[in-house]
């Protein structure tokens, strides 16, 4: 039986700024990839896909990989899995090393904050150094 899941993700305090996400997927369909748009892609980030882009300019977060993590249905639970991203995926501050179930109120972090130092190019903004922090505000599966 093909089940449908809906997940809403809202920016949490301290996050790289992004448009809230309302994601829908099925148990038999592909997972939802979370990341930045691949170079030369025709798919644009939106509130209905797992791609992240800045709200007010074209600068992408440096801590996020193209295929950073994925969301999918496992039984009747929505789970998240890191895809060997360089800066990691965290649920409620704990790095996940395998699939982790999600619930309303959980905070997902994609990446880690990068510290500015003498080698940081001056055109890199503070926002680019922030991870994606998002609160799960709805799950229906």
N, CA, C and O atoms as a GROMACS GRO file, in nm:
protein
  564
    1UNK      N    1   0.084  -0.119   0.000
    1UNK     CA    2   0.000   0.000   0.000
    1UNK      C    3   0.088   0.125   0.000
    1UNK      O    4   0.176   0.139   0.085
    2UNK      N    5   0.065   0.213  -0.092
    2UNK     CA    6   0.142   0.336  -0.104
    2UNK      C    7   0.089   0.439  -0.004
    2UNK      O    8  -0.027   0.480  -0.012
    3UNK      N    9   0.174   0.482   0.090
    3UNK     CA   10   0.135   0.583   0.189
    3UNK      C   11   0.195   0.717   0.152
    3UNK      O   12   0.301   0.724   0.089
    4UNK      N   13   0.128   0.823   0.191
    4UNK     CA   14   0.173   0.960   0.165
    4UNK      C   15   0.215   1.022   0.298
    4UNK      O   16   0.147   1.005   0.399
    5UNK      N   17   0.327   1.092   0.297
    5UNK     CA   18   0.374   1.163   0.416
    5UNK      C   19   0.389   1.311   0.384
    5UNK      O   20   0.424   1.349   0.272
    6UNK      N   21   0.361   1.392   0.483
    6UNK     CA   22   0.383   1.537   0.473
    6UNK      C   23   0.468   1.580   0.590
    6UNK      O   24   0.447   1.537   0.704
    7UNK      N   25   0.564   1.666   0.562
    7UNK     CA   26   0.653   1.719   0.666
    7UNK      C   27   0.666   1.868   0.642
    7UNK      O   28   0.689   1.912   0.530
    8UNK      N   29   0.653   1.946   0.748
    8UNK     CA   30   0.678   2.090   0.740
    8UNK      C   31   0.802   2.122   0.823
    8UNK      O   32   0.816   2.077   0.936
    9UNK      N   33   0.891   2.200   0.763
    9UNK     CA   34   1.017   2.238   0.825
    9UNK      C   35   1.029   2.389   0.824
    9UNK      O   36   1.019   2.452   0.718
   10UNK      N   37   1.051   2.448   0.941
   10UNK     CA   38   1.060   2.593   0.954
   10UNK      C   39   1.200   2.631   1.003
   10UNK      O   40   1.258   2.558   1.084
   11UNK      N   41   1.254   2.744   0.957
   11UNK     CA   42   1.386   2.786   1.004
   11UNK      C   43   1.385   2.804   1.156
   11UNK      O   44   1.291   2.858   1.214
   12UNK      N   45   1.491   2.757   1.220
   12UNK     CA   46   1.510   2.776   1.364
   12UNK      C   47   1.609   2.890   1.385
   12UNK      O   48   1.683   2.927   1.294
   13UNK      N   49   1.609   2.945   1.505
   13UNK     CA   50   1.697   3.058   1.537
   13UNK      C   51   1.843   3.021   1.511
   13UNK      O   52   1.888   2.913   1.550
   14UNK      N   53   1.916   3.110   1.446
   14UNK     CA   54   2.057   3.089   1.416
   14UNK      C   55   2.083   3.020   1.284
   14UNK      O   56   2.198   2.993   1.249
   15UNK      N   57   1.978   2.991   1.209
   15UNK     CA   58   1.992   2.919   1.083
   15UNK      C   59   2.034   3.010   0.969
   15UNK      O   60   2.009   3.130   0.971
   16UNK      N   61   2.097   2.950   0.870
   16UNK     CA   62   2.107   3.012   0.739
   16UNK      C   63   1.963   3.042   0.698
   16UNK      O   64   1.879   2.952   0.706
   17UNK      N   65   1.932   3.163   0.654
   17UNK     CA   66   1.792   3.196   0.622
   17UNK      C   67   1.741   3.120   0.499
   17UNK      O   68   1.807   3.116   0.395
   18UNK      N   69   1.623   3.061   0.513
   18UNK     CA   70   1.562   2.989   0.400
   18UNK      C   71   1.410   2.994   0.414
   18UNK      O   72   1.356   3.019   0.521
   19UNK      N   73   1.345   2.970   0.301
   19UNK     CA   74   1.199   2.966   0.297
   19UNK      C   75   1.150   2.836   0.363
   19UNK      O   76   1.205   2.729   0.334
   20UNK      N   77   1.049   2.842   0.451
   20UNK     CA   78   0.997   2.719   0.513
   20UNK      C   79   0.960   2.616   0.406
   20UNK      O   80   0.922   2.649   0.294
   21UNK      N   81   0.972   2.489   0.445
   21UNK     CA   82   0.948   2.378   0.353
   21UNK      C   83   0.819   2.304   0.389
   21UNK      O   84   0.792   2.281   0.507
   22UNK      N   85   0.740   2.268   0.289
   22UNK     CA   86   0.623   2.182   0.303
   22UNK      C   87   0.644   2.067   0.205
   22UNK      O   88   0.615   2.080   0.086
   23UNK      N   89   0.694   1.956   0.254
   23UNK     CA   90   0.737   1.845   0.169
   23UNK      C   91   0.637   1.731   0.174
   23UNK      O   92   0.588   1.695   0.282
   24UNK      N   93   0.606   1.675   0.060
   24UNK     CA   94   0.516   1.560   0.051
   24UNK      C   95   0.586   1.452  -0.031
   24UNK      O   96   0.645   1.479  -0.135
   25UNK      N   97   0.579   1.329   0.018
   25UNK     CA   98   0.640   1.217  -0.053
   25UNK      C   99   0.564   1.089  -0.018
   25UNK      O  100   0.482   1.088   0.073
   26UNK      N  101   0.593   0.983  -0.092
   26UNK     CA  102   0.520   0.858  -0.073
   26UNK      C  103   0.615   0.746  -0.033
   26UNK      O  104   0.736   0.755  -0.051
   27UNK      N  105   0.556   0.640   0.022
   27UNK     CA  106   0.638   0.526   0.063
   27UNK      C  107   0.697   0.452  -0.057
   27UNK      O  108   0.800   0.385  -0.043
   28UNK      N  109   0.636   0.464  -0.172
   28UNK     CA  110   0.686   0.394  -0.291
   28UNK      C  111   0.763   0.486  -0.385
   28UNK      O  112   0.824   0.440  -0.481
   29UNK      N  113   0.760   0.615  -0.358
   29UNK     CA  114   0.830   0.710  -0.443
   29UNK      C  115   0.972   0.733  -0.396
   29UNK      O  116   1.016   0.672  -0.299
   30UNK      N  117   1.043   0.821  -0.463
   30UNK     CA  118   1.179   0.851  -0.421
   30UNK      C  119   1.180   0.928  -0.290
   30UNK      O  120   1.081   0.992  -0.253
   31UNK      N  121   1.292   0.921  -0.221
   31UNK     CA  122   1.308   0.999  -0.099
   31UNK      C  123   1.321   1.147  -0.136
   31UNK      O  124   1.339   1.181  -0.253
   32UNK      N  125   1.312   1.233  -0.036
   32UNK     CA  126   1.332   1.377  -0.058
   32UNK      C  127   1.476   1.408  -0.021
   32UNK      O  128   1.516   1.393   0.094
   33UNK      N  129   1.554   1.452  -0.118
   33UNK     CA  130   1.693   1.489  -0.094
   33UNK      C  131   1.699   1.628  -0.035
   33UNK      O  132   1.629   1.719  -0.081
   34UNK      N  133   1.782   1.646   0.067
   34UNK     CA  134   1.806   1.776   0.128
   34UNK      C  135   1.947   1.820   0.090
   34UNK      O  136   2.043   1.745   0.112
   35UNK      N  137   1.960   1.939   0.033
   35UNK     CA  138   2.091   1.988  -0.007
   35UNK      C  139   2.080   2.116  -0.085
   35UNK      O  140   1.977   2.184  -0.083
   36UNK      N  141   2.188   2.150  -0.154
   36UNK     CA  142   2.189   2.268  -0.240
   36UNK      C  143   2.174   2.221  -0.385
   36UNK      O  144   2.205   2.106  -0.416
   37UNK      N  145   2.127   2.308  -0.473
   37UNK     CA  146   2.111   2.267  -0.613
   37UNK      C  147   2.246   2.229  -0.675
   37UNK      O  148   2.345   2.299  -0.654
   38UNK      N  149   2.250   2.118  -0.750
   38UNK     CA  150   2.375   2.083  -0.818
   38UNK      C  151   2.409   2.189  -0.922
   38UNK      O  152   2.320   2.257  -0.973
   39UNK      N  153   2.537   2.204  -0.954
   39UNK     CA  154   2.574   2.300  -1.058
   39UNK      C  155   2.503   2.267  -1.189
   39UNK      O  156   2.484   2.150  -1.223
   40UNK      N  157   2.464   2.368  -1.260
   40UNK     CA  158   2.400   2.356  -1.391
   40UNK      C  159   2.270   2.276  -1.387
   40UNK      O  160   2.237   2.208  -1.484
   41UNK      N  161   2.198   2.284  -1.278
   41UNK     CA  162   2.070   2.214  -1.268
   41UNK      C  163   1.957   2.303  -1.316
   41UNK      O  164   1.968   2.426  -1.314
   42UNK      N  165   1.850   2.241  -1.356
   42UNK     CA  166   1.731   2.317  -1.397
   42UNK      C  167   1.628   2.322  -1.284
   42UNK      O  168   1.526   2.389  -1.296
   43UNK      N  169   1.655   2.251  -1.175
   43UNK     CA  170   1.562   2.250  -1.062
   43UNK      C  171   1.599   2.364  -0.968
   43UNK      O  172   1.713   2.375  -0.924
   44UNK      N  173   1.501   2.447  -0.938
   44UNK     CA  174   1.523   2.560  -0.848
   44UNK      C  175   1.473   2.525  -0.709
   44UNK      O  176   1.374   2.453  -0.695
   45UNK      N  177   1.540   2.575  -0.606
   45UNK     CA  178   1.491   2.555  -0.471
   45UNK      C  179   1.352   2.617  -0.456
   45UNK      O  180   1.323   2.723  -0.513
   46UNK      N  181   1.266   2.551  -0.379
   46UNK     CA  182   1.133   2.604  -0.352
   46UNK      C  183   1.086   2.553  -0.217
   46UNK      O  184   1.154   2.474  -0.152
   47UNK      N  185   0.970   2.599  -0.176
   47UNK     CA  186   0.915   2.554  -0.048
   47UNK      C  187   0.865   2.410  -0.056
   47UNK      O  188   0.832   2.351   0.046
   48UNK      N  189   0.860   2.353  -0.177
   48UNK     CA  190   0.807   2.217  -0.194
   48UNK      C  191   0.912   2.115  -0.236
   48UNK      O  192   0.878   2.004  -0.275
   49UNK      N  193   1.041   2.152  -0.227
   49UNK     CA  194   1.145   2.052  -0.248
   49UNK      C  195   1.253   2.069  -0.141
   49UNK      O  196   1.249   2.164  -0.063
   50UNK      N  197   1.348   1.979  -0.137
   50UNK     CA  198   1.449   1.978  -0.033
   50UNK      C  199   1.573   2.059  -0.064
   50UNK      O  200   1.674   2.046   0.005
   51UNK      N  201   1.568   2.143  -0.167
   51UNK     CA  202   1.683   2.226  -0.202
   51UNK      C  203   1.676   2.358  -0.126
   51UNK      O  204   1.570   2.419  -0.113
   52UNK      N  205   1.791   2.402  -0.078
   52UNK     CA  206   1.797   2.525   0.000
   52UNK      C  207   1.871   2.634  -0.077
   52UNK      O  208   1.975   2.609  -0.139
   53UNK      N  209   1.815   2.752  -0.072
   53UNK     CA  210   1.876   2.870  -0.133
   53UNK      C  211   1.847   2.987  -0.041
   53UNK      O  212   1.750   2.984   0.034
   54UNK      N  213   1.928   3.090  -0.048
   54UNK     CA  214   1.906   3.206   0.038
   54UNK      C  215   1.779   3.280   0.002
   54UNK      O  216   1.730   3.273  -0.111
   55UNK      N  217   1.725   3.351   0.099
   55UNK     CA  218   1.603   3.427   0.077
   55UNK      C  219   1.626   3.554  -0.004
   55UNK      O  220   1.543   3.591  -0.087
   56UNK      N  221   1.739   3.622   0.018
   56UNK     CA  222   1.755   3.756  -0.036
   56UNK      C  223   1.870   3.774  -0.134
   56UNK      O  224   1.890   3.885  -0.185
   57UNK      N  225   1.946   3.670  -0.162
   57UNK     CA  226   2.056   3.683  -0.258
   57UNK      C  227   2.087   3.546  -0.316
   57UNK      O  228   2.010   3.452  -0.297
   58UNK      N  229   2.196   3.533  -0.386
   58UNK     CA  230   2.228   3.408  -0.454
   58UNK      C  231   2.338   3.329  -0.384
   58UNK      O  232   2.394   3.237  -0.442
   59UNK      N  233   2.370   3.365  -0.262
   59UNK     CA  234   2.480   3.300  -0.191
   59UNK      C  235   2.428   3.175  -0.120
   59UNK      O  236   2.332   3.182  -0.044
   60UNK      N  237   2.493   3.062  -0.144
   60UNK     CA  238   2.453   2.935  -0.085
   60UNK      C  239   2.528   2.910   0.046
   60UNK      O  240   2.636   2.964   0.066
   61UNK      N  241   2.470   2.828   0.135
   61UNK     CA  242   2.540   2.794   0.259
   61UNK      C  243   2.660   2.704   0.230
   61UNK      O  244   2.649   2.609   0.153
   62UNK      N  245   2.774   2.734   0.291
   62UNK     CA  246   2.896   2.657   0.266
   62UNK      C  247   2.896   2.522   0.336
   62UNK      O  248   2.971   2.433   0.297
   63UNK      N  249   2.814   2.506   0.440
   63UNK     CA  250   2.814   2.382   0.518
   63UNK      C  251   2.724   2.273   0.460
   63UNK      O  252   2.717   2.163   0.515
   64UNK      N  253   2.656   2.302   0.352
   64UNK     CA  254   2.558   2.210   0.296
   64UNK      C  255   2.610   2.146   0.167
   64UNK      O  256   2.661   2.215   0.079
   65UNK      N  257   2.596   2.014   0.158
   65UNK     CA  258   2.638   1.940   0.039
   65UNK      C  259   2.523   1.933  -0.062
   65UNK      O  260   2.408   1.959  -0.027
   66UNK      N  261   2.556   1.898  -0.185
   66UNK     CA  262   2.453   1.884  -0.289
   66UNK      C  263   2.353   1.775  -0.248
   66UNK      O  264   2.232   1.797  -0.254
   67UNK      N  265   2.402   1.661  -0.206
   67UNK     CA  266   2.316   1.556  -0.151
   67UNK      C  267   2.357   1.535  -0.006
   67UNK      O  268   2.437   1.447   0.025
   68UNK      N  269   2.304   1.616   0.082
   68UNK     CA  270   2.345   1.620   0.222
   68UNK      C  271   2.276   1.510   0.304
   68UNK      O  272   2.341   1.435   0.376
   69UNK      N  273   2.143   1.503   0.292
   69UNK     CA  274   2.064   1.406   0.370
   69UNK      C  275   1.938   1.374   0.291
   69UNK      O  276   1.909   1.438   0.189
   70UNK      N  277   1.864   1.275   0.338
   70UNK     CA  278   1.738   1.242   0.273
   70UNK      C  279   1.631   1.213   0.377
   70UNK      O  280   1.659   1.166   0.487
   71UNK      N  281   1.506   1.243   0.339
   71UNK     CA  282   1.388   1.209   0.418
   71UNK      C  283   1.312   1.101   0.343
   71UNK      O  284   1.300   1.107   0.221
   72UNK      N  285   1.261   1.003   0.417
   72UNK     CA  286   1.179   0.900   0.353
   72UNK      C  287   1.091   0.833   0.458
   72UNK      O  288   1.108   0.852   0.578
   73UNK      N  289   0.996   0.754   0.410
   73UNK     CA  290   0.906   0.679   0.498
   73UNK      C  291   0.966   0.541   0.525
   73UNK      O  292   1.010   0.472   0.433
   74UNK      N  293   0.967   0.504   0.651
   74UNK     CA  294   1.007   0.369   0.692
   74UNK      C  295   0.895   0.318   0.782
   74UNK      O  296   0.882   0.360   0.897
   75UNK      N  297   0.814   0.227   0.729
   75UNK     CA  298   0.693   0.188   0.801
   75UNK      C  299   0.598   0.307   0.803
   75UNK      O  300   0.562   0.360   0.698
   76UNK      N  301   0.558   0.348   0.922
   76UNK     CA  302   0.472   0.466   0.934
   76UNK      C  303   0.546   0.585   0.993
   76UNK      O  304   0.483   0.679   1.043
   77UNK      N  305   0.680   0.583   0.988
   77UNK     CA  306   0.760   0.692   1.043
   77UNK      C  307   0.837   0.764   0.933
   77UNK      O  308   0.885   0.703   0.837
   78UNK      N  309   0.848   0.895   0.950
   78UNK     CA  310   0.934   0.974   0.864
   78UNK      C  311   1.073   0.971   0.926
   78UNK      O  312   1.090   1.002   1.044
   79UNK      N  313   1.172   0.935   0.847
   79UNK     CA  314   1.309   0.926   0.898
   79UNK      C  315   1.401   1.014   0.814
   79UNK      O  316   1.372   1.048   0.699
   80UNK      N  317   1.514   1.050   0.876
   80UNK     CA  318   1.618   1.127   0.807
   80UNK      C  319   1.745   1.045   0.812
   80UNK      O  320   1.772   0.976   0.910
   81UNK      N  321   1.822   1.053   0.705
   81UNK     CA  322   1.949   0.981   0.698
   81UNK      C  323   2.053   1.073   0.635
   81UNK      O  324   2.029   1.136   0.532
   82UNK      N  325   2.170   1.079   0.698
   82UNK     CA  326   2.282   1.156   0.642
   82UNK      C  327   2.340   1.078   0.525
   82UNK      O  328   2.347   0.956   0.529
   83UNK      N  329   2.382   1.150   0.422
   83UNK     CA  330   2.438   1.086   0.302
   83UNK      C  331   2.588   1.110   0.294
   83UNK      O  332   2.641   1.152   0.191
   84UNK      N  333   2.657   1.081   0.404
   84UNK     CA  334   2.802   1.099   0.414
   84UNK      C  335   2.844   1.242   0.383
   84UNK      O  336   2.942   1.266   0.313
   85UNK      N  337   2.767   1.336   0.435
   85UNK     CA  338   2.797   1.478   0.412
   85UNK      C  339   2.922   1.519   0.489
   85UNK      O  340   2.950   1.462   0.596
   86UNK      N  341   2.998   1.615   0.438
   86UNK     CA  342   3.123   1.654   0.505
   86UNK      C  343   3.103   1.720   0.641
   86UNK      O  344   3.191   1.709   0.727
   87UNK      N  345   2.990   1.788   0.664
   87UNK     CA  346   2.970   1.858   0.790
   87UNK      C  347   2.864   1.793   0.878
   87UNK      O  348   2.833   1.847   0.985
   88UNK      N  349   2.807   1.682   0.838
   88UNK     CA  350   2.717   1.604   0.922
   88UNK      C  351   2.573   1.652   0.926
   88UNK      O  352   2.540   1.762   0.883
   89UNK      N  353   2.488   1.564   0.979
   89UNK     CA  354   2.346   1.589   1.001
   89UNK      C  355   2.317   1.557   1.147
   89UNK      O  356   2.365   1.457   1.200
   90UNK      N  357   2.238   1.643   1.212
   90UNK     CA  358   2.211   1.631   1.354
   90UNK      C  359   2.061   1.639   1.379
   90UNK      O  360   1.990   1.712   1.309
   91UNK      N  361   2.013   1.564   1.477
   91UNK     CA  362   1.874   1.575   1.523
   91UNK      C  363   1.880   1.607   1.672
   91UNK      O  364   1.935   1.530   1.751
   92UNK      N  365   1.824   1.721   1.709
   92UNK     CA  366   1.826   1.768   1.848
   92UNK      C  367   1.968   1.772   1.905
   92UNK      O  368   1.990   1.736   2.020
   93UNK      N  369   2.064   1.815   1.822
   93UNK     CA  370   2.202   1.832   1.866
   93UNK      C  371   2.287   1.707   1.862
   93UNK      O  372   2.407   1.714   1.886
   94UNK      N  373   2.229   1.592   1.831
   94UNK     CA  374   2.304   1.466   1.826
   94UNK      C  375   2.330   1.428   1.680
   94UNK      O  376   2.237   1.419   1.600
   95UNK      N  377   2.457   1.406   1.648
   95UNK     CA  378   2.489   1.367   1.511
   95UNK      C  379   2.430   1.229   1.483
   95UNK      O  380   2.442   1.138   1.564
   96UNK      N  381   2.368   1.216   1.367
   96UNK     CA  382   2.311   1.086   1.330
   96UNK      C  383   2.408   1.014   1.238
   96UNK      O  384   2.466   1.073   1.147
   97UNK      N  385   2.424   0.886   1.262
   97UNK     CA  386   2.513   0.803   1.181
   97UNK      C  387   2.434   0.699   1.102
   97UNK      O  388   2.488   0.633   1.012
   98UNK      N  389   2.306   0.686   1.136
   98UNK     CA  390   2.215   0.598   1.062
   98UNK      C  391   2.078   0.665   1.061
   98UNK      O  392   2.061   0.771   1.121
   99UNK      N  393   1.982   0.605   0.995
   99UNK     CA  394   1.849   0.664   0.984
   99UNK      C  395   1.791   0.692   1.123
   99UNK      O  396   1.801   0.608   1.213
  100UNK      N  397   1.730   0.810   1.138
  100UNK     CA  398   1.672   0.850   1.266
  100UNK      C  399   1.528   0.894   1.244
  100UNK      O  400   1.502   0.976   1.156
  101UNK      N  401   1.433   0.841   1.323
  101UNK     CA  402   1.294   0.884   1.309
  101UNK      C  403   1.277   1.028   1.356
  101UNK      O  404   1.348   1.073   1.445
  102UNK      N  405   1.182   1.098   1.295
  102UNK     CA  406   1.155   1.238   1.330
  102UNK      C  407   1.018   1.249   1.395
  102UNK      O  408   0.927   1.171   1.368
  103UNK      N  409   1.006   1.351   1.482
  103UNK     CA  410   0.876   1.383   1.542
  103UNK      C  411   0.861   1.534   1.546
  103UNK      O  412   0.959   1.608   1.534
  104UNK      N  413   0.738   1.579   1.564
  104UNK     CA  414   0.711   1.722   1.572
  104UNK      C  415   0.792   1.781   1.688
  104UNK      O  416   0.797   1.724   1.797
  105UNK      N  417   0.855   1.895   1.662
  105UNK     CA  418   0.937   1.963   1.763
  105UNK      C  419   1.085   1.935   1.750
  105UNK      O  420   1.166   2.008   1.806
  106UNK      N  421   1.122   1.829   1.678
  106UNK     CA  422   1.264   1.800   1.657
  106UNK      C  423   1.330   1.915   1.581
  106UNK      O  424   1.266   1.982   1.500
  107UNK      N  425   1.459   1.937   1.609
  107UNK     CA  426   1.537   2.035   1.535
  107UNK      C  427   1.643   1.959   1.456
  107UNK      O  428   1.726   1.888   1.512
  108UNK      N  429   1.638   1.976   1.324
  108UNK     CA  430   1.734   1.914   1.234
  108UNK      C  431   1.840   2.019   1.201
  108UNK      O  432   1.807   2.134   1.171
  109UNK      N  433   1.966   1.979   1.209
  109UNK     CA  434   2.077   2.067   1.171
  109UNK      C  435   2.153   2.001   1.058
  109UNK      O  436   2.199   1.888   1.070
  110UNK      N  437   2.166   2.073   0.948
  110UNK     CA  438   2.245   2.025   0.834
  110UNK      C  439   2.375   2.104   0.833
  110UNK      O  440   2.374   2.223   0.801
  111UNK      N  441   2.485   2.039   0.867
  111UNK     CA  442   2.614   2.105   0.872
  111UNK      C  443   2.646   2.160   1.009
  111UNK      O  444   2.568   2.147   1.103
  112UNK      N  445   2.762   2.224   1.018
  112UNK     CA  446   2.810   2.287   1.141
  112UNK      C  447   2.847   2.431   1.109
  112UNK      O  448   2.882   2.464   0.996
  113UNK      N  449   2.840   2.516   1.210
  113UNK     CA  450   2.882   2.655   1.191
  113UNK      C  451   3.032   2.656   1.160
  113UNK      O  452   3.110   2.589   1.227
  114UNK      N  453   3.069   2.733   1.061
  114UNK     CA  454   3.210   2.750   1.025
  114UNK      C  455   3.257   2.881   1.086
  114UNK      O  456   3.192   2.984   1.070
  115UNK      N  457   3.369   2.877   1.154
  115UNK     CA  458   3.423   2.998   1.217
  115UNK      C  459   3.495   3.083   1.113
  115UNK      O  460   3.570   3.033   1.030
  116UNK      N  461   3.471   3.212   1.121
  116UNK     CA  462   3.543   3.307   1.035
  116UNK      C  463   3.685   3.319   1.090
  116UNK      O  464   3.705   3.326   1.211
  117UNK      N  465   3.784   3.321   1.000
  117UNK     CA  466   3.922   3.340   1.042
  117UNK      C  467   3.995   3.424   0.938
  117UNK      O  468   3.934   3.474   0.843
  118UNK      N  469   4.124   3.440   0.955
  118UNK     CA  470   4.203   3.526   0.866
  118UNK      C  471   4.202   3.476   0.722
  118UNK      O  472   4.225   3.555   0.630
  119UNK      N  473   4.176   3.348   0.700
  119UNK     CA  474   4.176   3.292   0.565
  119UNK      C  475   4.039   3.297   0.498
  119UNK      O  476   4.026   3.261   0.381
  120UNK      N  477   3.936   3.340   0.572
  120UNK     CA  478   3.802   3.348   0.514
  120UNK      C  479   3.797   3.464   0.414
  120UNK      O  480   3.826   3.577   0.451
  121UNK      N  481   3.761   3.437   0.289
  121UNK     CA  482   3.753   3.547   0.192
  121UNK      C  483   3.654   3.654   0.238
  121UNK      O  484   3.552   3.622   0.298
  122UNK      N  485   3.684   3.780   0.211
  122UNK     CA  486   3.598   3.889   0.260
  122UNK      C  487   3.458   3.889   0.199
  122UNK      O  488   3.367   3.947   0.257
  123UNK      N  489   3.440   3.826   0.083
  123UNK     CA  490   3.306   3.825   0.022
  123UNK      C  491   3.215   3.716   0.079
  123UNK      O  492   3.098   3.708   0.041
  124UNK      N  493   3.266   3.634   0.169
  124UNK     CA  494   3.184   3.532   0.236
  124UNK      C  495   3.106   3.600   0.348
  124UNK      O  496   3.164   3.664   0.435
  125UNK      N  497   2.973   3.584   0.345
  125UNK     CA  498   2.889   3.648   0.446
  125UNK      C  499   2.878   3.559   0.570
  125UNK      O  500   2.906   3.439   0.565
  126UNK      N  501   2.837   3.620   0.682
  126UNK     CA  502   2.814   3.542   0.803
  126UNK      C  503   2.706   3.437   0.781
  126UNK      O  504   2.714   3.327   0.835
  127UNK      N  505   2.603   3.470   0.701
  127UNK     CA  506   2.497   3.374   0.673
  127UNK      C  507   2.552   3.248   0.606
  127UNK      O  508   2.507   3.138   0.636
  128UNK      N  509   2.648   3.264   0.516
  128UNK     CA  510   2.705   3.148   0.446
  128UNK      C  511   2.777   3.053   0.540
  128UNK      O  512   2.793   2.935   0.508
  129UNK      N  513   2.820   3.102   0.654
  129UNK     CA  514   2.894   3.021   0.750
  129UNK      C  515   2.802   2.946   0.846
  129UNK      O  516   2.848   2.866   0.927
  130UNK      N  517   2.672   2.974   0.839
  130UNK     CA  518   2.575   2.911   0.930
  130UNK      C  519   2.523   2.780   0.873
  130UNK      O  520   2.513   2.764   0.751
  131UNK      N  521   2.491   2.685   0.961
  131UNK     CA  522   2.425   2.563   0.914
  131UNK      C  523   2.277   2.589   0.888
  131UNK      O  524   2.224   2.694   0.923
  132UNK      N  525   2.212   2.493   0.827
  132UNK     CA  526   2.066   2.495   0.815
  132UNK      C  527   2.011   2.438   0.946
  132UNK      O  528   2.042   2.325   0.982
  133UNK      N  529   1.931   2.517   1.016
  133UNK     CA  530   1.864   2.472   1.139
  133UNK      C  531   1.715   2.478   1.113
  133UNK      O  532   1.663   2.585   1.079
  134UNK      N  533   1.646   2.366   1.127
  134UNK     CA  534   1.503   2.368   1.098
  134UNK      C  535   1.426   2.285   1.200
  134UNK      O  536   1.469   2.178   1.242
  135UNK      N  537   1.312   2.340   1.238
  135UNK     CA  538   1.224   2.273   1.334
  135UNK      C  539   1.115   2.200   1.256
  135UNK      O  540   1.054   2.254   1.164
  136UNK      N  541   1.091   2.075   1.296
  136UNK     CA  542   0.983   1.996   1.239
  136UNK      C  543   0.853   2.045   1.301
  136UNK      O  544   0.834   2.032   1.422
  137UNK      N  545   0.763   2.101   1.220
  137UNK     CA  546   0.638   2.157   1.273
  137UNK      C  547   0.516   2.072   1.240
  137UNK      O  548   0.409   2.095   1.297
  138UNK      N  549   0.530   1.975   1.150
  138UNK     CA  550   0.417   1.886   1.118
  138UNK      C  551   0.471   1.759   1.057
  138UNK      O  552   0.560   1.761   0.972
  139UNK      N  553   0.415   1.649   1.100
  139UNK     CA  554   0.442   1.521   1.034
  139UNK      C  555   0.309   1.448   1.024
  139UNK      O  556   0.238   1.433   1.123
  140UNK      N  557   0.277   1.404   0.905
  140UNK     CA  558   0.162   1.315   0.888
  140UNK      C  559   0.205   1.203   0.795
  140UNK      O  560   0.255   1.227   0.685
  141UNK      N  561   0.185   1.082   0.841
  141UNK     CA  562   0.226   0.967   0.760
  141UNK      C  563   0.117   0.861   0.764
  141UNK      O  564   0.132   0.755   0.703
   0.00000   0.00000   0.00000
